[in-house]
Amino acid sequence: MTKDEIFNKIADIIDDRFEVDRDKVTNDLNFRSDLDADSIDFVEFIMELEDTFGAEISDEDAEKLSTIGQVVDYIYNHQDKAE
């Protein structure tokens, strides 16, 4: 999966979960400051990412993810390259 494909799927999740206009989703969008996501929102978002991408994101790694771009890079770098 390319970074663009990953970004588009994540943008759809952000649009649905946080009710943010899809056109306003950028790589620099910050979960806490731009989306006002609390810890429960963020955990639910991470769980949805895991389901969507079939990836496991450790709590330690999740704590380091604060922007959409970081999540895209993480998913891209941890996807099964055999797909």
Distance bins in CASP14 RR format, pairs under 12 A and 6 or more apart:
PFRMAT RR
TARGET T0000
AUTHOR 0000-0000-0000
RMODE 2
METHOD distances of the structure
MODEL  1
1 7 0 0 0 0 0 1 0 0 0 0 0
1 8 0 0 0 0 1 0 0 0 0 0 0
1 9 0 0 0 0 1 0 0 0 0 0 0
1 10 0 0 0 0 0 1 0 0 0 0 0
1 52 0 0 0 0 0 1 0 0 0 0 0
1 53 1 0 0 1 0 0 0 0 0 0 0
1 54 0 0 0 0 0 1 0 0 0 0 0
1 55 0 0 0 0 0 1 0 0 0 0 0
1 72 0 0 0 0 0 1 0 0 0 0 0
1 75 1 0 0 1 0 0 0 0 0 0 0
1 76 1 0 0 1 0 0 0 0 0 0 0
1 77 0 0 0 0 0 1 0 0 0 0 0
1 78 0 0 0 0 0 1 0 0 0 0 0
1 79 1 0 1 0 0 0 0 0 0 0 0
1 80 0 0 0 0 1 0 0 0 0 0 0
1 81 0 0 0 0 1 0 0 0 0 0 0
1 82 0 0 0 0 0 1 0 0 0 0 0
1 83 1 0 0 1 0 0 0 0 0 0 0
2 8 0 0 0 0 1 0 0 0 0 0 0
2 9 0 0 0 0 0 1 0 0 0 0 0
2 72 0 0 0 0 1 0 0 0 0 0 0
2 75 0 0 0 0 0 1 0 0 0 0 0
2 76 1 0 0 1 0 0 0 0 0 0 0
2 79 0 0 0 0 0 1 0 0 0 0 0
2 83 0 0 0 0 0 1 0 0 0 0 0
3 9 0 0 0 0 0 1 0 0 0 0 0
3 10 0 0 0 0 0 1 0 0 0 0 0
3 27 0 0 0 0 1 0 0 0 0 0 0
3 68 0 0 0 0 0 1 0 0 0 0 0
3 69 0 0 0 0 1 0 0 0 0 0 0
3 70 0 0 0 0 0 1 0 0 0 0 0
3 71 0 0 0 0 0 1 0 0 0 0 0
3 72 1 0 1 0 0 0 0 0 0 0 0
3 73 1 0 0 1 0 0 0 0 0 0 0
3 74 0 0 0 0 0 1 0 0 0 0 0
3 75 0 0 0 0 1 0 0 0 0 0 0
3 76 1 0 1 0 0 0 0 0 0 0 0
3 77 0 0 0 0 1 0 0 0 0 0 0
3 79 0 0 0 0 0 1 0 0 0 0 0
4 10 0 0 0 0 0 1 0 0 0 0 0
4 11 0 0 0 0 0 1 0 0 0 0 0
4 27 0 0 0 0 0 1 0 0 0 0 0
4 69 0 0 0 0 0 1 0 0 0 0 0
4 72 0 0 0 0 1 0 0 0 0 0 0
4 76 0 0 0 0 0 1 0 0 0 0 0
5 11 0 0 0 0 0 1 0 0 0 0 0
5 12 0 0 0 0 0 1 0 0 0 0 0
5 52 0 0 0 0 0 1 0 0 0 0 0
5 53 0 0 0 0 0 1 0 0 0 0 0
5 72 0 0 0 0 1 0 0 0 0 0 0
5 75 0 0 0 0 1 0 0 0 0 0 0
5 76 0 0 0 0 1 0 0 0 0 0 0
5 79 0 0 0 0 0 1 0 0 0 0 0
5 83 0 0 0 0 0 1 0 0 0 0 0
6 12 0 0 0 0 0 1 0 0 0 0 0
6 13 0 0 0 0 0 1 0 0 0 0 0
6 27 0 0 0 0 0 1 0 0 0 0 0
6 49 0 0 0 0 1 0 0 0 0 0 0
6 52 0 0 0 0 1 0 0 0 0 0 0
6 53 1 0 0 1 0 0 0 0 0 0 0
6 54 0 0 0 0 0 1 0 0 0 0 0
6 55 0 0 0 0 0 1 0 0 0 0 0
6 68 0 0 0 0 1 0 0 0 0 0 0
6 69 0 0 0 0 1 0 0 0 0 0 0
6 70 0 0 0 0 0 1 0 0 0 0 0
6 71 0 0 0 0 1 0 0 0 0 0 0
6 72 1 0 1 0 0 0 0 0 0 0 0
6 73 0 0 0 0 1 0 0 0 0 0 0
6 74 0 0 0 0 1 0 0 0 0 0 0
6 75 1 0 1 0 0 0 0 0 0 0 0
6 76 1 0 1 0 0 0 0 0 0 0 0
6 77 0 0 0 0 0 1 0 0 0 0 0
6 78 0 0 0 0 0 1 0 0 0 0 0
6 79 1 0 0 1 0 0 0 0 0 0 0
6 83 0 0 0 0 0 1 0 0 0 0 0
7 13 0 0 0 0 0 1 0 0 0 0 0
7 14 0 0 0 0 0 1 0 0 0 0 0
7 22 0 0 0 0 0 1 0 0 0 0 0
7 25 0 0 0 0 1 0 0 0 0 0 0
7 26 0 0 0 0 1 0 0 0 0 0 0
7 27 1 0 0 1 0 0 0 0 0 0 0
7 29 0 0 0 0 0 1 0 0 0 0 0
7 53 0 0 0 0 0 1 0 0 0 0 0
7 67 0 0 0 0 0 1 0 0 0 0 0
7 68 1 0 0 1 0 0 0 0 0 0 0
7 69 1 0 0 1 0 0 0 0 0 0 0
7 70 0 0 0 0 0 1 0 0 0 0 0
7 71 0 0 0 0 1 0 0 0 0 0 0
7 72 1 0 1 0 0 0 0 0 0 0 0
7 73 0 0 0 0 0 1 0 0 0 0 0
7 75 0 0 0 0 1 0 0 0 0 0 0
7 76 0 0 0 0 1 0 0 0 0 0 0
8 14 0 0 0 0 0 1 0 0 0 0 0
8 15 0 0 0 0 0 1 0 0 0 0 0
8 22 0 0 0 0 1 0 0 0 0 0 0
8 25 0 0 0 0 1 0 0 0 0 0 0
8 52 0 0 0 0 0 1 0 0 0 0 0
8 68 0 0 0 0 0 1 0 0 0 0 0
8 72 0 0 0 0 1 0 0 0 0 0 0
8 75 0 0 0 0 0 1 0 0 0 0 0
9 15 0 0 0 0 0 1 0 0 0 0 0
9 16 0 0 0 0 0 1 0 0 0 0 0
9 22 0 0 0 0 0 1 0 0 0 0 0
9 25 0 0 0 0 0 1 0 0 0 0 0
9 48 0 0 0 0 0 1 0 0 0 0 0
9 49 0 0 0 0 1 0 0 0 0 0 0
9 51 0 0 0 0 0 1 0 0 0 0 0
9 52 1 0 1 0 0 0 0 0 0 0 0
9 53 1 0 0 1 0 0 0 0 0 0 0
9 54 0 0 0 0 0 1 0 0 0 0 0
9 55 0 0 0 0 0 1 0 0 0 0 0
9 68 0 0 0 0 0 1 0 0 0 0 0
9 71 0 0 0 0 0 1 0 0 0 0 0
9 72 0 0 0 0 1 0 0 0 0 0 0
9 75 0 0 0 0 1 0 0 0 0 0 0
9 76 0 0 0 0 0 1 0 0 0 0 0
9 79 0 0 0 0 0 1 0 0 0 0 0
10 16 0 0 0 0 0 1 0 0 0 0 0
10 17 0 0 0 0 0 1 0 0 0 0 0
10 18 0 0 0 0 0 1 0 0 0 0 0
10 20 0 0 0 0 0 1 0 0 0 0 0
10 22 0 0 0 0 0 1 0 0 0 0 0
10 25 1 0 0 1 0 0 0 0 0 0 0
10 26 0 0 0 0 0 1 0 0 0 0 0
10 27 0 0 0 0 1 0 0 0 0 0 0
10 29 0 0 0 0 1 0 0 0 0 0 0
10 31 0 0 0 0 0 1 0 0 0 0 0
10 45 0 0 0 0 1 0 0 0 0 0 0
10 46 0 0 0 0 0 1 0 0 0 0 0
10 48 0 0 0 0 1 0 0 0 0 0 0
10 49 1 0 0 1 0 0 0 0 0 0 0
10 52 0 0 0 0 1 0 0 0 0 0 0
10 53 0 0 0 0 1 0 0 0 0 0 0
10 55 0 0 0 0 0 1 0 0 0 0 0
10 65 0 0 0 0 0 1 0 0 0 0 0
10 67 0 0 0 0 0 1 0 0 0 0 0
10 68 1 0 0 1 0 0 0 0 0 0 0
10 69 0 0 0 0 1 0 0 0 0 0 0
10 70 0 0 0 0 0 1 0 0 0 0 0
10 71 1 0 0 1 0 0 0 0 0 0 0
10 72 1 0 0 1 0 0 0 0 0 0 0
10 73 0 0 0 0 0 1 0 0 0 0 0
10 74 0 0 0 0 0 1 0 0 0 0 0
10 75 1 0 0 1 0 0 0 0 0 0 0
10 76 0 0 0 0 0 1 0 0 0 0 0
11 17 0 0 0 0 0 1 0 0 0 0 0
11 18 0 0 0 0 0 1 0 0 0 0 0
11 20 0 0 0 0 1 0 0 0 0 0 0
11 21 0 0 0 0 0 1 0 0 0 0 0
11 22 1 0 1 0 0 0 0 0 0 0 0
11 23 0 0 0 0 1 0 0 0 0 0 0
11 24 0 0 0 0 1 0 0 0 0 0 0
11 25 1 0 1 0 0 0 0 0 0 0 0
11 26 0 0 0 0 1 0 0 0 0 0 0
11 27 0 0 0 0 1 0 0 0 0 0 0
11 29 0 0 0 0 1 0 0 0 0 0 0
11 52 0 0 0 0 0 1 0 0 0 0 0
11 68 1 0 0 1 0 0 0 0 0 0 0
11 69 0 0 0 0 0 1 0 0 0 0 0
11 71 0 0 0 0 0 1 0 0 0 0 0
11 72 0 0 0 0 1 0 0 0 0 0 0
12 18 0 0 0 0 0 1 0 0 0 0 0
12 20 0 0 0 0 0 1 0 0 0 0 0
12 22 1 0 0 1 0 0 0 0 0 0 0
12 25 0 0 0 0 1 0 0 0 0 0 0
12 48 0 0 0 0 0 1 0 0 0 0 0
12 49 0 0 0 0 0 1 0 0 0 0 0
12 52 0 0 0 0 1 0 0 0 0 0 0
12 68 0 0 0 0 0 1 0 0 0 0 0
13 19 0 0 0 0 0 1 0 0 0 0 0
13 20 0 0 0 0 0 1 0 0 0 0 0
13 22 0 0 0 0 0 1 0 0 0 0 0
13 25 0 0 0 0 1 0 0 0 0 0 0
13 31 0 0 0 0 0 1 0 0 0 0 0
13 35 0 0 0 0 0 1 0 0 0 0 0
13 41 0 0 0 0 0 1 0 0 0 0 0
13 44 0 0 0 0 0 1 0 0 0 0 0
13 45 1 0 0 1 0 0 0 0 0 0 0
13 46 0 0 0 0 0 1 0 0 0 0 0
13 47 0 0 0 0 0 1 0 0 0 0 0
13 48 1 0 1 0 0 0 0 0 0 0 0
13 49 1 0 0 1 0 0 0 0 0 0 0
13 50 0 0 0 0 0 1 0 0 0 0 0
13 51 0 0 0 0 1 0 0 0 0 0 0
13 52 1 0 0 1 0 0 0 0 0 0 0
13 53 0 0 0 0 0 1 0 0 0 0 0
13 68 0 0 0 0 0 1 0 0 0 0 0
13 71 0 0 0 0 1 0 0 0 0 0 0
13 72 0 0 0 0 0 1 0 0 0 0 0
13 75 0 0 0 0 0 1 0 0 0 0 0
14 20 1 0 1 0 0 0 0 0 0 0 0
14 21 0 0 0 0 1 0 0 0 0 0 0
14 22 1 0 0 1 0 0 0 0 0 0 0
14 23 0 0 0 0 0 1 0 0 0 0 0
14 24 0 0 0 0 1 0 0 0 0 0 0
14 25 1 0 1 0 0 0 0 0 0 0 0
14 26 0 0 0 0 0 1 0 0 0 0 0
14 27 0 0 0 0 0 1 0 0 0 0 0
14 29 1 0 0 1 0 0 0 0 0 0 0
14 30 0 0 0 0 0 1 0 0 0 0 0
14 31 0 0 0 0 1 0 0 0 0 0 0
14 34 0 0 0 0 1 0 0 0 0 0 0
14 35 1 0 0 1 0 0 0 0 0 0 0
14 37 0 0 0 0 1 0 0 0 0 0 0
14 41 0 0 0 0 0 1 0 0 0 0 0
14 42 0 0 0 0 0 1 0 0 0 0 0
14 45 0 0 0 0 1 0 0 0 0 0 0
14 48 0 0 0 0 0 1 0 0 0 0 0
14 49 0 0 0 0 0 1 0 0 0 0 0
14 52 0 0 0 0 0 1 0 0 0 0 0
14 67 0 0 0 0 0 1 0 0 0 0 0
14 68 1 0 0 1 0 0 0 0 0 0 0
14 69 0 0 0 0 0 1 0 0 0 0 0
14 71 0 0 0 0 1 0 0 0 0 0 0
14 72 0 0 0 0 0 1 0 0 0 0 0
15 21 1 0 0 1 0 0 0 0 0 0 0
15 22 1 0 1 0 0 0 0 0 0 0 0
15 23 0 0 0 0 1 0 0 0 0 0 0
15 24 0 0 0 0 1 0 0 0 0 0 0
15 25 1 0 0 1 0 0 0 0 0 0 0
15 29 0 0 0 0 0 1 0 0 0 0 0
15 35 0 0 0 0 0 1 0 0 0 0 0
15 68 0 0 0 0 0 1 0 0 0 0 0
16 22 0 0 0 0 1 0 0 0 0 0 0
16 25 0 0 0 0 0 1 0 0 0 0 0
16 44 0 0 0 0 0 1 0 0 0 0 0
16 45 0 0 0 0 0 1 0 0 0 0 0
16 48 0 0 0 0 1 0 0 0 0 0 0
16 52 0 0 0 0 0 1 0 0 0 0 0
17 25 0 0 0 0 0 1 0 0 0 0 0
17 31 0 0 0 0 0 1 0 0 0 0 0
17 35 0 0 0 0 1 0 0 0 0 0 0
17 37 0 0 0 0 1 0 0 0 0 0 0
17 40 0 0 0 0 0 1 0 0 0 0 0
17 41 1 0 0 1 0 0 0 0 0 0 0
17 42 0 0 0 0 0 1 0 0 0 0 0
17 43 0 0 0 0 0 1 0 0 0 0 0
17 44 1 0 0 1 0 0 0 0 0 0 0
17 45 1 0 0 1 0 0 0 0 0 0 0
17 46 0 0 0 0 0 1 0 0 0 0 0
17 47 0 0 0 0 0 1 0 0 0 0 0
17 48 1 0 0 1 0 0 0 0 0 0 0
17 49 0 0 0 0 0 1 0 0 0 0 0
17 52 0 0 0 0 0 1 0 0 0 0 0
18 24 0 0 0 0 0 1 0 0 0 0 0
18 25 0 0 0 0 1 0 0 0 0 0 0
18 29 0 0 0 0 1 0 0 0 0 0 0
18 30 0 0 0 0 0 1 0 0 0 0 0
18 31 0 0 0 0 1 0 0 0 0 0 0
18 32 0 0 0 0 0 1 0 0 0 0 0
18 34 0 0 0 0 1 0 0 0 0 0 0
18 35 1 0 1 0 0 0 0 0 0 0 0
18 36 0 0 0 0 1 0 0 0 0 0 0
18 37 1 0 0 1 0 0 0 0 0 0 0
18 38 0 0 0 0 0 1 0 0 0 0 0
18 41 1 0 0 1 0 0 0 0 0 0 0
18 42 0 0 0 0 0 1 0 0 0 0 0
18 44 0 0 0 0 0 1 0 0 0 0 0
18 45 0 0 0 0 1 0 0 0 0 0 0
18 48 0 0 0 0 0 1 0 0 0 0 0
18 68 0 0 0 0 0 1 0 0 0 0 0
19 25 0 0 0 0 0 1 0 0 0 0 0
19 35 0 0 0 0 1 0 0 0 0 0 0
19 36 0 0 0 0 0 1 0 0 0 0 0
19 37 0 0 0 0 0 1 0 0 0 0 0
19 41 0 0 0 0 0 1 0 0 0 0 0
20 26 0 0 0 0 0 1 0 0 0 0 0
20 29 1 0 0 1 0 0 0 0 0 0 0
20 30 0 0 0 0 0 1 0 0 0 0 0
20 31 0 0 0 0 0 1 0 0 0 0 0
20 34 0 0 0 0 1 0 0 0 0 0 0
20 35 1 0 0 1 0 0 0 0 0 0 0
20 36 0 0 0 0 0 1 0 0 0 0 0
20 37 0 0 0 0 0 1 0 0 0 0 0
20 45 0 0 0 0 0 1 0 0 0 0 0
20 68 0 0 0 0 0 1 0 0 0 0 0
21 29 0 0 0 0 0 1 0 0 0 0 0
22 29 0 0 0 0 0 1 0 0 0 0 0
22 68 0 0 0 0 0 1 0 0 0 0 0
23 29 0 0 0 0 0 1 0 0 0 0 0
24 34 0 0 0 0 1 0 0 0 0 0 0
24 35 0 0 0 0 0 1 0 0 0 0 0
24 68 0 0 0 0 0 1 0 0 0 0 0
25 31 0 0 0 0 0 1 0 0 0 0 0
25 34 0 0 0 0 1 0 0 0 0 0 0
25 35 0 0 0 0 1 0 0 0 0 0 0
25 67 0 0 0 0 0 1 0 0 0 0 0
25 68 1 0 0 1 0 0 0 0 0 0 0
25 69 0 0 0 0 0 1 0 0 0 0 0
25 71 0 0 0 0 0 1 0 0 0 0 0
25 72 0 0 0 0 0 1 0 0 0 0 0
26 34 0 0 0 0 1 0 0 0 0 0 0
26 35 0 0 0 0 0 1 0 0 0 0 0
26 67 0 0 0 0 1 0 0 0 0 0 0
26 68 1 0 0 1 0 0 0 0 0 0 0
26 69 0 0 0 0 1 0 0 0 0 0 0
26 72 0 0 0 0 0 1 0 0 0 0 0
27 34 0 0 0 0 0 1 0 0 0 0 0
27 66 0 0 0 0 0 1 0 0 0 0 0
27 67 1 0 0 1 0 0 0 0 0 0 0
27 68 1 0 1 0 0 0 0 0 0 0 0
27 69 1 1 0 0 0 0 0 0 0 0 0
27 70 0 0 0 0 1 0 0 0 0 0 0
27 71 0 0 0 0 1 0 0 0 0 0 0
27 72 1 0 0 1 0 0 0 0 0 0 0
27 73 0 0 0 0 1 0 0 0 0 0 0
28 34 0 0 0 0 1 0 0 0 0 0 0
28 66 0 0 0 0 0 1 0 0 0 0 0
28 67 1 0 1 0 0 0 0 0 0 0 0
28 68 1 0 0 1 0 0 0 0 0 0 0
28 69 1 0 0 1 0 0 0 0 0 0 0
28 70 0 0 0 0 0 1 0 0 0 0 0
28 71 0 0 0 0 0 1 0 0 0 0 0
28 72 0 0 0 0 0 1 0 0 0 0 0
29 35 1 0 0 1 0 0 0 0 0 0 0
29 36 0 0 0 0 0 1 0 0 0 0 0
29 37 0 0 0 0 0 1 0 0 0 0 0
29 65 0 0 0 0 0 1 0 0 0 0 0
29 66 0 0 0 0 1 0 0 0 0 0 0
29 67 1 0 0 1 0 0 0 0 0 0 0
29 68 1 0 1 0 0 0 0 0 0 0 0
29 69 0 0 0 0 1 0 0 0 0 0 0
29 70 0 0 0 0 0 1 0 0 0 0 0
29 71 0 0 0 0 1 0 0 0 0 0 0
29 72 0 0 0 0 0 1 0 0 0 0 0
30 36 0 0 0 0 0 1 0 0 0 0 0
30 37 0 0 0 0 1 0 0 0 0 0 0
30 42 0 0 0 0 0 1 0 0 0 0 0
30 65 0 0 0 0 0 1 0 0 0 0 0
30 66 1 0 1 0 0 0 0 0 0 0 0
30 67 1 0 1 0 0 0 0 0 0 0 0
30 68 0 0 0 0 1 0 0 0 0 0 0
30 69 0 0 0 0 0 1 0 0 0 0 0
30 70 0 0 0 0 1 0 0 0 0 0 0
30 71 0 0 0 0 0 1 0 0 0 0 0
31 37 1 0 1 0 0 0 0 0 0 0 0
31 38 0 0 0 0 1 0 0 0 0 0 0
31 39 0 0 0 0 0 1 0 0 0 0 0
31 41 1 0 0 1 0 0 0 0 0 0 0
31 42 1 0 1 0 0 0 0 0 0 0 0
31 43 0 0 0 0 0 1 0 0 0 0 0
31 44 0 0 0 0 0 1 0 0 0 0 0
31 45 1 0 0 1 0 0 0 0 0 0 0
31 46 0 0 0 0 1 0 0 0 0 0 0
31 49 0 0 0 0 0 1 0 0 0 0 0
31 62 0 0 0 0 0 1 0 0 0 0 0
31 63 0 0 0 0 0 1 0 0 0 0 0
31 64 0 0 0 0 0 1 0 0 0 0 0
31 65 1 0 0 1 0 0 0 0 0 0 0
31 66 1 0 0 1 0 0 0 0 0 0 0
31 67 1 0 0 1 0 0 0 0 0 0 0
31 68 0 0 0 0 1 0 0 0 0 0 0
31 69 0 0 0 0 0 1 0 0 0 0 0
31 70 0 0 0 0 1 0 0 0 0 0 0
31 71 0 0 0 0 1 0 0 0 0 0 0
32 38 0 0 0 0 1 0 0 0 0 0 0
32 39 0 0 0 0 1 0 0 0 0 0 0
32 41 0 0 0 0 1 0 0 0 0 0 0
32 42 1 0 0 1 0 0 0 0 0 0 0
32 45 0 0 0 0 0 1 0 0 0 0 0
32 63 0 0 0 0 0 1 0 0 0 0 0
32 65 0 0 0 0 0 1 0 0 0 0 0
32 66 1 0 0 1 0 0 0 0 0 0 0
32 67 0 0 0 0 1 0 0 0 0 0 0
33 66 0 0 0 0 1 0 0 0 0 0 0
33 67 0 0 0 0 1 0 0 0 0 0 0
34 66 0 0 0 0 1 0 0 0 0 0 0
34 67 0 0 0 0 1 0 0 0 0 0 0
34 68 0 0 0 0 1 0 0 0 0 0 0
35 41 1 0 0 1 0 0 0 0 0 0 0
35 42 0 0 0 0 1 0 0 0 0 0 0
35 45 0 0 0 0 1 0 0 0 0 0 0
35 66 0 0 0 0 0 1 0 0 0 0 0
35 67 0 0 0 0 0 1 0 0 0 0 0
35 68 0 0 0 0 1 0 0 0 0 0 0
36 42 0 0 0 0 0 1 0 0 0 0 0
37 43 0 0 0 0 1 0 0 0 0 0 0
37 44 0 0 0 0 1 0 0 0 0 0 0
37 45 1 0 0 1 0 0 0 0 0 0 0
37 46 0 0 0 0 0 1 0 0 0 0 0
37 65 0 0 0 0 0 1 0 0 0 0 0
37 66 0 0 0 0 0 1 0 0 0 0 0
37 67 0 0 0 0 0 1 0 0 0 0 0
37 68 0 0 0 0 0 1 0 0 0 0 0
38 44 0 0 0 0 0 1 0 0 0 0 0
38 45 0 0 0 0 0 1 0 0 0 0 0
39 45 0 0 0 0 0 1 0 0 0 0 0
39 46 0 0 0 0 0 1 0 0 0 0 0
39 59 0 0 0 0 0 1 0 0 0 0 0
39 62 0 0 0 0 0 1 0 0 0 0 0
39 63 0 0 0 0 0 1 0 0 0 0 0
40 46 0 0 0 0 0 1 0 0 0 0 0
40 47 0 0 0 0 0 1 0 0 0 0 0
41 47 0 0 0 0 0 1 0 0 0 0 0
41 48 0 0 0 0 0 1 0 0 0 0 0
42 48 0 0 0 0 0 1 0 0 0 0 0
42 49 0 0 0 0 0 1 0 0 0 0 0
42 57 0 0 0 0 0 1 0 0 0 0 0
42 59 0 0 0 0 0 1 0 0 0 0 0
42 62 1 0 0 1 0 0 0 0 0 0 0
42 63 0 0 0 0 1 0 0 0 0 0 0
42 65 0 0 0 0 1 0 0 0 0 0 0
42 66 0 0 0 0 1 0 0 0 0 0 0
42 71 0 0 0 0 0 1 0 0 0 0 0
43 49 0 0 0 0 0 1 0 0 0 0 0
43 50 0 0 0 0 0 1 0 0 0 0 0
43 57 0 0 0 0 0 1 0 0 0 0 0
43 59 0 0 0 0 1 0 0 0 0 0 0
43 62 1 0 0 1 0 0 0 0 0 0 0
43 63 0 0 0 0 0 1 0 0 0 0 0
43 65 0 0 0 0 0 1 0 0 0 0 0
44 50 0 0 0 0 0 1 0 0 0 0 0
44 51 0 0 0 0 0 1 0 0 0 0 0
44 62 0 0 0 0 0 1 0 0 0 0 0
45 51 0 0 0 0 0 1 0 0 0 0 0
45 52 0 0 0 0 0 1 0 0 0 0 0
45 57 0 0 0 0 0 1 0 0 0 0 0
45 62 0 0 0 0 1 0 0 0 0 0 0
45 65 0 0 0 0 1 0 0 0 0 0 0
45 66 0 0 0 0 0 1 0 0 0 0 0
45 68 0 0 0 0 0 1 0 0 0 0 0
45 71 0 0 0 0 1 0 0 0 0 0 0
46 52 0 0 0 0 0 1 0 0 0 0 0
46 53 0 0 0 0 0 1 0 0 0 0 0
46 55 0 0 0 0 1 0 0 0 0 0 0
46 56 0 0 0 0 0 1 0 0 0 0 0
46 57 1 0 1 0 0 0 0 0 0 0 0
46 58 0 0 0 0 1 0 0 0 0 0 0
46 59 0 0 0 0 1 0 0 0 0 0 0
46 60 0 0 0 0 0 1 0 0 0 0 0
46 61 0 0 0 0 1 0 0 0 0 0 0
46 62 1 0 1 0 0 0 0 0 0 0 0
46 63 0 0 0 0 1 0 0 0 0 0 0
46 64 0 0 0 0 0 1 0 0 0 0 0
46 65 1 0 0 1 0 0 0 0 0 0 0
46 71 0 0 0 0 1 0 0 0 0 0 0
46 74 0 0 0 0 0 1 0 0 0 0 0
46 75 0 0 0 0 0 1 0 0 0 0 0
47 53 0 0 0 0 0 1 0 0 0 0 0
47 54 0 0 0 0 0 1 0 0 0 0 0
47 55 0 0 0 0 0 1 0 0 0 0 0
47 56 0 0 0 0 0 1 0 0 0 0 0
47 57 0 0 0 0 1 0 0 0 0 0 0
47 59 0 0 0 0 0 1 0 0 0 0 0
47 62 0 0 0 0 1 0 0 0 0 0 0
48 54 0 0 0 0 0 1 0 0 0 0 0
48 55 0 0 0 0 0 1 0 0 0 0 0
48 57 0 0 0 0 0 1 0 0 0 0 0
48 71 0 0 0 0 0 1 0 0 0 0 0
49 55 1 0 0 1 0 0 0 0 0 0 0
49 56 0 0 0 0 0 1 0 0 0 0 0
49 57 1 0 0 1 0 0 0 0 0 0 0
49 61 0 0 0 0 0 1 0 0 0 0 0
49 62 0 0 0 0 1 0 0 0 0 0 0
49 65 0 0 0 0 1 0 0 0 0 0 0
49 68 0 0 0 0 0 1 0 0 0 0 0
49 70 0 0 0 0 0 1 0 0 0 0 0
49 71 1 0 0 1 0 0 0 0 0 0 0
49 72 0 0 0 0 0 1 0 0 0 0 0
49 74 0 0 0 0 1 0 0 0 0 0 0
49 75 1 0 0 1 0 0 0 0 0 0 0
49 78 0 0 0 0 0 1 0 0 0 0 0
49 79 0 0 0 0 0 1 0 0 0 0 0
50 56 1 0 0 1 0 0 0 0 0 0 0
50 57 1 0 1 0 0 0 0 0 0 0 0
50 58 0 0 0 0 0 1 0 0 0 0 0
50 59 0 0 0 0 0 1 0 0 0 0 0
50 61 0 0 0 0 0 1 0 0 0 0 0
50 62 0 0 0 0 1 0 0 0 0 0 0
50 71 0 0 0 0 0 1 0 0 0 0 0
50 74 0 0 0 0 0 1 0 0 0 0 0
50 75 0 0 0 0 1 0 0 0 0 0 0
50 78 0 0 0 0 0 1 0 0 0 0 0
51 57 0 0 0 0 0 1 0 0 0 0 0
52 71 0 0 0 0 0 1 0 0 0 0 0
52 75 0 0 0 0 1 0 0 0 0 0 0
52 79 0 0 0 0 0 1 0 0 0 0 0
53 71 0 0 0 0 1 0 0 0 0 0 0
53 72 0 0 0 0 0 1 0 0 0 0 0
53 74 0 0 0 0 1 0 0 0 0 0 0
53 75 1 0 1 0 0 0 0 0 0 0 0
53 76 0 0 0 0 1 0 0 0 0 0 0
53 77 0 0 0 0 0 1 0 0 0 0 0
53 78 0 0 0 0 1 0 0 0 0 0 0
53 79 1 0 0 1 0 0 0 0 0 0 0
53 80 0 0 0 0 1 0 0 0 0 0 0
53 83 0 0 0 0 0 1 0 0 0 0 0
54 75 0 0 0 0 1 0 0 0 0 0 0
54 78 0 0 0 0 1 0 0 0 0 0 0
54 79 0 0 0 0 1 0 0 0 0 0 0
54 80 0 0 0 0 1 0 0 0 0 0 0
54 83 0 0 0 0 0 1 0 0 0 0 0
55 61 0 0 0 0 0 1 0 0 0 0 0
55 62 0 0 0 0 0 1 0 0 0 0 0
55 71 0 0 0 0 0 1 0 0 0 0 0
55 74 0 0 0 0 1 0 0 0 0 0 0
55 75 1 0 0 1 0 0 0 0 0 0 0
55 76 0 0 0 0 0 1 0 0 0 0 0
55 77 0 0 0 0 0 1 0 0 0 0 0
55 78 1 0 1 0 0 0 0 0 0 0 0
55 79 1 0 0 1 0 0 0 0 0 0 0
55 80 0 0 0 0 1 0 0 0 0 0 0
55 83 0 0 0 0 0 1 0 0 0 0 0
56 62 0 0 0 0 0 1 0 0 0 0 0
56 74 0 0 0 0 0 1 0 0 0 0 0
56 75 0 0 0 0 0 1 0 0 0 0 0
56 78 0 0 0 0 1 0 0 0 0 0 0
56 79 0 0 0 0 0 1 0 0 0 0 0
56 80 0 0 0 0 0 1 0 0 0 0 0
57 63 0 0 0 0 0 1 0 0 0 0 0
57 64 0 0 0 0 0 1 0 0 0 0 0
57 65 1 0 0 1 0 0 0 0 0 0 0
57 70 0 0 0 0 0 1 0 0 0 0 0
57 71 0 0 0 0 1 0 0 0 0 0 0
57 74 1 0 0 1 0 0 0 0 0 0 0
57 75 0 0 0 0 1 0 0 0 0 0 0
57 77 0 0 0 0 0 1 0 0 0 0 0
57 78 1 0 0 1 0 0 0 0 0 0 0
57 79 0 0 0 0 0 1 0 0 0 0 0
58 64 0 0 0 0 1 0 0 0 0 0 0
58 65 0 0 0 0 0 1 0 0 0 0 0
58 74 0 0 0 0 0 1 0 0 0 0 0
58 78 0 0 0 0 0 1 0 0 0 0 0
59 65 0 0 0 0 0 1 0 0 0 0 0
60 74 0 0 0 0 0 1 0 0 0 0 0
61 70 0 0 0 0 1 0 0 0 0 0 0
61 71 0 0 0 0 0 1 0 0 0 0 0
61 73 0 0 0 0 0 1 0 0 0 0 0
61 74 1 0 0 1 0 0 0 0 0 0 0
61 75 0 0 0 0 0 1 0 0 0 0 0
61 77 0 0 0 0 0 1 0 0 0 0 0
61 78 0 0 0 0 1 0 0 0 0 0 0
62 70 0 0 0 0 0 1 0 0 0 0 0
62 71 0 0 0 0 1 0 0 0 0 0 0
62 74 0 0 0 0 1 0 0 0 0 0 0
62 75 0 0 0 0 0 1 0 0 0 0 0
62 78 0 0 0 0 0 1 0 0 0 0 0
63 70 0 0 0 0 0 1 0 0 0 0 0
63 74 0 0 0 0 0 1 0 0 0 0 0
64 70 1 0 0 1 0 0 0 0 0 0 0
64 71 0 0 0 0 0 1 0 0 0 0 0
64 73 0 0 0 0 0 1 0 0 0 0 0
64 74 0 0 0 0 1 0 0 0 0 0 0
65 71 1 0 1 0 0 0 0 0 0 0 0
65 72 0 0 0 0 1 0 0 0 0 0 0
65 73 0 0 0 0 1 0 0 0 0 0 0
65 74 1 0 0 1 0 0 0 0 0 0 0
65 75 0 0 0 0 1 0 0 0 0 0 0
65 78 0 0 0 0 0 1 0 0 0 0 0
66 74 0 0 0 0 0 1 0 0 0 0 0
67 73 0 0 0 0 1 0 0 0 0 0 0
67 74 0 0 0 0 0 1 0 0 0 0 0
68 74 0 0 0 0 0 1 0 0 0 0 0
68 75 0 0 0 0 0 1 0 0 0 0 0
69 75 0 0 0 0 1 0 0 0 0 0 0
69 76 0 0 0 0 1 0 0 0 0 0 0
69 77 0 0 0 0 0 1 0 0 0 0 0
70 76 0 0 0 0 0 1 0 0 0 0 0
70 77 0 0 0 0 0 1 0 0 0 0 0
71 77 0 0 0 0 0 1 0 0 0 0 0
71 78 0 0 0 0 0 1 0 0 0 0 0
72 78 0 0 0 0 0 1 0 0 0 0 0
72 79 0 0 0 0 0 1 0 0 0 0 0
73 79 0 0 0 0 0 1 0 0 0 0 0
75 83 0 0 0 0 0 1 0 0 0 0 0
76 83 0 0 0 0 0 1 0 0 0 0 0
END
